[in-house]
């Protein structure tokens, strides 16, 4: 239920002329609630007025509008997703403020009511592209910010030229004073389509009034040279995640890219899924490449999350992770083939990371009942484990029961994402399992699977672990980010 102050704020922002007149008289403490009301009701003109006269040095959209719910992916005020037009209104208001500030020295005015210095847009969008026309994806938000940076930079150059001509006198040209800039903190998503505009924005921002500062950097389907170019343009401080997906880098490409990560001293999370690295067929230079890769990973002292999904490095994991194995908190090895001769390296890896590991993904790793049972002693040593992902493995109902009985001793294990048991398929399940195994969900006998799910729930309750969630739904798993653990 909304407060009386919030209801009054909604009423005020619905009448823009009155709201504009009132802003000169309103105390600064009312600006946050007015912003919330304007954003909720899609009052884009009111948002532009509020941002243009923002009385505080920081404007954090996540702080004003609410944090994402880790399971429902909602904002208390935003509902399902942020409004594209409202986010664009905020960006345009910042651009308009900086354009005015750039022109003031030439006009001889000095009034600057807006005190904004930091616009924090982190955590507002995600990279979900299926959000409809009203929502703003991480990709479109990145493009909007990049274009804003370029526009302000161009306007700065024009103002400098005009002011320089006007100020020329007997003593020569004098440069106009520079306006105080605005730093935009954001999560950025780039692919081949948006590469050029983001590159230009990052270059313009080094000396421009509007500067992009990245927290989480996501790059998809870029070349090695393009990836390196963008990494070199990012500010080192504050970058906590690099996610390079579907970039087809290969071992040589990773060895070329990773040296450029050492400058990010705050880097906690590195995701390298689908990097087209396969050491099952050794080629000349593979061993040297792996040694180089391991050395570069060792230069990331704060790394806590590593995603090597589908990189086919099963037999070389301990060699690569030797520098970080005792500190990793989230590890994703999905898509690796842990057959019998590769189980021992995985067991040793789990034993060495057992004191720190919070989240482990072994999805679609061809783990049978026998292979999983062989891993259980090492897995049960991971005393802090909270989440375990096993979807897509050919496990049976008896195998799942053994897993449950063995792991109920782990006090923090709250979520297990298990596969549809092979004995619940109405027809022959795919073999060997692969990513396409998800297409066979329609082949599951729903009645049989419902009985298995109910039995697992009864076993949890009888073991005193009714607090734990065992599910075959990937939607619950997808909401679990390392920084939410």
C-alpha positions in Angstrom: 0.0 0.0 0.0 1.4 3.4 -1.0 2.0 6.1 1.6 0.1 9.4 1.6 3.3 11.2 0.5 3.6 8.9 -2.5 0.0 9.4 -3.5 0.5 13.2 -3.3 3.6 12.9 -5.4 1.7 10.9 -8.1 -0.9 13.6 -8.2 1.7 16.4 -8.5 3.7 14.8 -11.3 0.5 14.1 -13.3 0.2 17.9 -13.8 3.5 19.0 -15.3 2.9 22.8 -15.2 2.1 22.8 -11.6 5.0 20.4 -10.9 7.5 22.6 -12.7 6.4 25.6 -10.7 6.5 23.7 -7.4 10.1 22.4 -8.0 11.6 25.7 -7.2 9.9 25.6 -3.8 10.1 21.9 -2.9 12.7 20.6 -0.4 15.3 18.3 -1.8 14.0 15.5 0.4 10.9 15.1 -1.8 12.8 14.5 -5.0 13.2 10.8 -4.6 9.5 10.1 -4.0 8.6 12.4 -6.9 11.0 10.4 -9.1 9.5 7.1 -8.0 6.0 8.4 -8.8 7.0 9.7 -12.2 8.7 6.5 -13.1 5.9 4.3 -12.0 3.3 6.2 -14.0 5.5 6.8 -17.0 5.6 10.6 -16.7 8.6 11.1 -18.9 8.4 14.9 -19.0 8.3 15.0 -15.3 11.3 12.7 -15.1 13.3 15.0 -17.3 12.4 18.0 -15.2 13.4 16.1 -12.0 16.7 14.9 -13.3 17.4 18.3 -14.8 17.2 19.9 -11.3 18.4 16.9 -9.3 19.7 18.3 -6.0 22.0 15.4 -5.0 25.3 14.3 -6.4 24.2 10.7 -7.0 21.1 9.3 -8.7 20.8 5.5 -8.4 17.9 4.0 -10.2 18.2 0.7 -8.4 18.3 2.4 -5.0 15.2 4.5 -5.9 13.2 1.9 -7.6 14.1 -1.2 -5.6 16.5 -4.2 -6.0 15.7 -7.1 -8.1 14.1 -10.0 -6.4 16.5 -12.9 -6.9 13.8 -15.4 -7.6 10.9 -13.4 -9.2 13.1 -10.9 -11.0 10.8 -8.0 -10.1 11.3 -4.5 -8.9 8.8 -3.3 -6.3 8.0 -0.2 -8.3 8.9 -1.4 -11.8 6.9 -4.6 -11.9 8.3 -7.1 -14.4 10.7 -4.9 -16.2 12.0 -1.3 -16.5 10.1 1.0 -18.9 12.2 1.8 -22.0 10.7 5.3 -22.4 11.4 6.1 -18.7 15.0 5.0 -18.9 15.4 6.9 -22.1 13.9 10.0 -20.4 16.5 9.9 -17.7 19.4 9.5 -20.2 18.0 12.4 -22.3 17.7 14.6 -19.2 21.3 14.0 -18.3 22.3 14.9 -21.9 20.3 18.1 -21.8 21.8 19.0 -18.4 25.3 18.6 -19.8 24.5 20.5 -23.0 23.3 23.4 -20.9 26.4 23.3 -18.6 28.7 23.3 -21.7 26.9 26.4 -23.1 26.8 28.4 -19.8 30.5 29.7 -19.9 29.8 31.2 -23.4 26.5 32.7 -22.3 28.1 34.3 -19.2 25.7 32.4 -16.9 26.8 30.3 -13.9 23.6 29.0 -12.4 23.6 25.2 -12.1 20.8 23.9 -10.1 21.5 20.3 -11.1 24.1 18.8 -8.8 24.2 15.4 -10.4 27.7 13.8 -10.7 27.0 10.1 -10.8 24.1 8.3 -12.6 24.0 4.7 -11.4 22.1 2.4 -13.8 23.7 -0.9 -12.7 21.4 -3.8 -12.1 18.5 -2.2 -13.9 18.4 -4.3 -17.1 19.5 -7.8 -18.0 20.3 -9.4 -21.3 16.9 -11.0 -21.8 16.0 -10.2 -25.3 12.4 -11.5 -25.0 10.9 -8.6 -23.2 8.6 -6.9 -25.7 8.6 -3.4 -27.1 8.0 -1.6 -23.7 11.0 -3.1 -22.0 14.7 -2.0 -22.3 17.2 -4.8 -22.7 20.8 -4.6 -21.6 21.8 -4.3 -25.2 19.5 -1.5 -26.1 20.4 0.3 -22.8 24.1 0.1 -23.7 23.4 1.5 -27.2 21.4 4.4 -25.7 24.1 5.3 -23.3 26.8 5.0 -25.9 24.9 7.4 -28.3 24.4 9.8 -25.4 28.2 9.9 -24.7 29.0 10.6 -28.3 26.4 13.3 -28.6 27.7 15.2 -25.5 31.3 14.8 -26.7 30.4 16.3 -30.1 28.6 19.2 -28.4 31.5 19.8 -26.2 33.8 20.2 -29.2 31.4 22.6 -30.8 31.1 24.7 -27.7 34.9 24.8 -27.3 35.2 26.1 -30.9 32.6 28.8 -30.4 33.9 29.9 -27.0 37.5 30.0 -28.3 36.5 32.4 -31.1 34.6 34.7 -28.7 37.3 34.8 -26.1 40.1 35.6 -28.5 41.7 38.9 -27.7 45.1 40.6 -27.5 46.4 38.0 -25.2 45.3 35.1 -27.4 42.7 32.4 -27.0 41.6 31.3 -23.6 39.8 28.0 -23.1 36.4 28.1 -21.4 36.1 26.4 -18.1 35.1 22.8 -18.3 31.7 21.8 -16.8 31.7 19.2 -14.1 31.0 15.9 -15.8 28.6 13.0 -15.0 29.9 9.5 -14.5 27.4 6.8 -15.6 27.8 3.5 -13.9 26.3 0.7 -16.0 26.3 -2.9 -17.0 27.2 -3.1 -20.7 26.3 -5.7 -23.3 27.9 -5.6 -26.8 27.9 -7.7 -29.9 29.0 -7.2 -33.5 26.1 -4.9 -34.2 26.8 -2.4 -31.4 30.6 -2.7 -31.3 31.4 0.4 -33.2 29.1 2.8 -31.2 30.3 1.5 -27.9 34.0 1.7 -28.9 33.5 5.3 -30.0 31.6 6.2 -26.8 34.3 4.7 -24.6 37.0 6.7 -26.4 35.0 9.9 -26.3 34.3 9.4 -22.6 38.0 9.6 -21.6 37.9 13.4 -22.0 34.2 14.0 -22.3 31.7 15.3 -19.8 29.7 12.0 -19.9 31.8 9.0 -18.9 30.8 5.3 -19.0 32.1 3.3 -16.1 31.3 -0.4 -16.5 30.5 -2.8 -13.6 29.6 -6.0 -15.6 30.9 -6.4 -19.2 29.2 -8.8 -21.5 30.5 -9.4 -25.0 29.0 -11.8 -27.6 30.2 -12.9 -31.0 33.2 -10.5 -31.2 36.6 -11.0 -32.7 39.8 -11.2 -30.6 40.8 -7.8 -31.8 37.4 -6.3 -31.0 37.3 -7.8 -27.6 40.8 -6.6 -26.7 39.9 -3.1 -28.1 37.0 -2.7 -25.8 38.7 -4.2 -22.7 41.5 -1.7 -23.1 39.0 1.2 -23.3 37.2 0.3 -20.0 38.1 1.9 -16.7 39.9 -0.6 -14.5 38.4 0.3 -11.2 35.0 -1.1 -10.4 34.8 -3.8 -13.1 33.6 -6.9 -11.2 32.6 -9.3 -14.1 33.7 -10.1 -17.6 31.4 -12.4 -19.6 32.7 -13.5 -23.1 30.2 -15.8 -24.6 29.9 -17.4 -28.1 33.0 -15.5 -29.2 34.7 -18.5 -30.8 38.0 -17.4 -29.4 39.7 -20.8 -29.2 42.7 -21.5 -27.0 44.9 -19.0 -28.9 42.2 -16.3 -28.7 41.8 -16.8 -24.9 45.6 -16.5 -24.5 45.5 -13.2 -26.4 42.5 -11.8 -24.5 43.2 -12.8 -20.9 46.4 -10.7 -20.4 44.2 -7.6 -20.8 42.2 -8.7 -17.7 45.0 -8.3 -15.2 44.5 -4.6 -15.0 41.0 -5.1 -13.5 42.0 -5.6 -9.9 38.4 -5.8 -8.7 37.4 -8.7 -11.1 35.5 -11.4 -9.2 33.7 -13.2 -12.0 35.0 -14.5 -15.3 32.6 -16.3 -17.7 34.1 -18.0 -20.8 31.3 -20.3 -22.1 31.4 -21.8 -25.6 34.9 -20.5 -26.3 35.6 -23.3 -28.8 38.4 -24.9 -26.8 38.7 -28.6 -27.1 41.7 -30.4 -25.7 40.4 -33.9 -26.4 42.3 -33.7 -29.7 45.7 -32.4 -28.9 47.2 -30.2 -31.6 50.7 -28.7 -31.8 51.1 -26.0 -29.2 48.1 -27.1 -27.1 50.2 -27.7 -24.0 52.0 -24.4 -24.3 48.6 -22.7 -24.8 47.2 -24.3 -21.6 50.2 -23.2 -19.6 49.7 -19.7 -20.9 46.0 -19.8 -20.0 46.8 -21.1 -16.5 49.4 -18.4 -16.0 47.0 -15.6 -17.1 44.2 -17.0 -14.8 46.7 -16.9 -12.0 47.1 -13.2 -12.4 43.5 -12.6 -11.4 43.9 -12.7 -7.6 40.3 -11.8 -6.6 38.6 -14.3 -8.9 35.7 -16.1 -7.2 33.5 -17.3 -10.1 34.7 -19.1 -13.2 32.4 -20.4 -16.0 34.0 -22.8 -18.5 30.7 -24.1 -19.8 31.1 -26.4 -22.8 34.8 -25.6 -23.2 35.9 -29.3 -23.3 38.7 -28.9 -20.8 37.7 -31.8 -18.6 41.1 -33.4 -18.2 43.0 -30.1 -17.8 40.9 -28.4 -15.1 43.2 -28.8 -12.2 46.1 -27.5 -14.3 44.1 -24.4 -15.2 42.5 -23.7 -11.8 45.5 -24.4 -9.6 45.8 -20.8 -8.7 42.2 -20.3 -7.7 40.9 -23.7 -6.7 40.9 -23.0 -3.0 39.1 -19.7 -3.3 36.4 -20.4 -5.9 32.8 -19.8 -4.8 30.9 -20.5 -8.0 32.1 -23.0 -10.6 30.3 -23.9 -13.9 31.7 -26.9 -15.7 28.5 -27.7 -17.6 28.9 -29.5 -20.9 32.1 -31.3 -20.0 32.2 -35.0 -20.6 33.2 -36.5 -17.2 33.6 -40.1 -18.3 35.3 -42.7 -16.0 38.9 -41.6 -16.8 38.1 -38.0 -16.0 36.3 -38.5 -12.8 39.4 -38.6 -10.7 40.6 -35.0 -11.7 37.1 -33.7 -10.9 37.1 -35.5 -7.5 40.4 -33.9 -6.7 39.1 -30.5 -7.9 36.1 -30.7 -5.6 38.1 -31.7 -2.6 40.5 -28.8 -3.1 37.7 -26.2 -3.5 35.5 -27.8 -0.8 36.1 -25.1 1.8 34.9 -22.2 -0.4 32.5 -23.5 -3.0 28.9 -22.2 -2.8 27.5 -23.0 -6.2 28.4 -25.9 -8.6 27.0 -26.6 -12.0 27.6 -30.0 -13.6 24.8 -29.9 -16.1 24.9 -32.1 -19.2 28.1 -33.7 -18.2 27.0 -37.3 -19.0 27.0 -38.2 -15.3 25.3 -41.6 -14.8 24.2 -43.0 -11.5 27.6 -44.8 -11.0 29.7 -41.8 -11.9 27.7 -39.4 -9.6 28.0 -41.9 -6.8 31.7 -42.0 -7.3 31.8 -38.2 -6.9 29.6 -38.1 -3.8 32.3 -38.4 -1.2 34.1 -35.4 -2.6 30.9 -33.5 -3.2 29.8 -34.0 0.4 33.0 -32.4 1.6 31.8 -29.1 0.1 30.4 -28.1 3.4 29.3 -24.6 2.3 27.5 -25.7 -0.9 24.2 -23.8 -1.4 23.3 -24.7 -5.0 23.9 -27.7 -7.2 22.9 -27.9 -10.9 22.7 -31.4 -12.4 20.1 -30.9 -15.1 20.6 -32.8 -18.4 22.4 -35.8 -16.9 21.1 -39.4 -17.4 20.3 -40.1 -13.8 17.6 -42.5 -12.6 15.1 -42.2 -9.8 17.2 -44.5 -7.5 20.3 -42.4 -8.4 18.5 -39.2 -7.3 17.4 -40.9 -4.0 21.0 -41.8 -3.3 22.1 -38.2 -4.0 19.4 -36.8 -1.7 20.2 -39.2 1.2 24.0 -38.4 0.9 23.7 -34.6 0.6 21.1 -33.9 3.3 24.1 -33.6 5.6 25.1 -30.4 3.8 23.5 -27.7 6.0 23.5 -24.8 3.5 22.4 -26.8 0.4 19.1 -25.1 -0.4 18.6 -25.7 -4.1 19.2 -28.8 -6.3 18.2 -28.6 -10.0 18.0 -32.3 -11.0 17.3 -33.9 -14.4 14.1 -35.7 -15.4 14.9 -39.3 -14.4 15.6 -41.6 -17.3 12.9 -44.0 -16.0 10.3 -41.2 -16.3 10.5 -41.0 -20.1 7.6 -42.3 -22.0 10.0 -43.2 -24.8 13.7 -43.9 -25.1 15.6 -40.9 -23.9 18.4 -39.4 -26.0 21.8 -41.0 -25.7 24.4 -39.8 -25.3 22.8 -36.8 -23.6 23.6 -33.4 -25.1 22.1 -29.9 -25.1 19.4 -31.2 -27.3 18.2 -33.4 -24.4 16.0 -30.5 -23.3 13.9 -31.0 -26.4 12.8 -34.3 -24.9 10.9 -32.7 -22.0 7.7 -33.4 -23.8 8.5 -37.1 -23.8 8.4 -37.2 -19.9 5.6 -39.2 -18.4 4.0 -36.4 -16.3 2.2 -38.8 -13.9 5.4 -40.8 -13.2 7.5 -37.7 -12.8 5.0 -36.2 -10.4 5.2 -39.3 -8.2 9.0 -39.1 -8.2 8.9 -35.4 -7.2 6.4 -36.1 -4.4 8.6 -38.9 -3.1 11.7 -36.7 -3.1 9.8 -34.0 -1.1 8.7 -36.6 1.4 12.3 -37.8 1.8 13.4 -34.2 2.4 10.7 -33.7 5.0 11.5 -36.9 6.9 15.2 -35.9 6.9 14.3 -32.5 8.5 15.3 -30.7 5.3 11.9 -29.3 4.2 13.7 -26.0 3.7 15.6 -27.4 0.7 14.2 -27.1 -2.8 14.7 -29.9 -5.3 13.4 -29.1 -8.7 13.7 -29.9 -12.4 12.8 -26.4 -13.4 15.6 -24.4 -14.9 13.8 -21.1 -14.2 14.7 -21.2 -10.5 18.3 -22.0 -11.5 18.6 -19.1 -14.0 17.9 -16.5 -11.3 20.8 -17.5 -9.2 23.7 -15.1 -9.9 27.0 -15.3 -8.1 26.5 -11.8 -6.7 23.2 -12.9 -5.2 24.7 -15.8 -3.3 
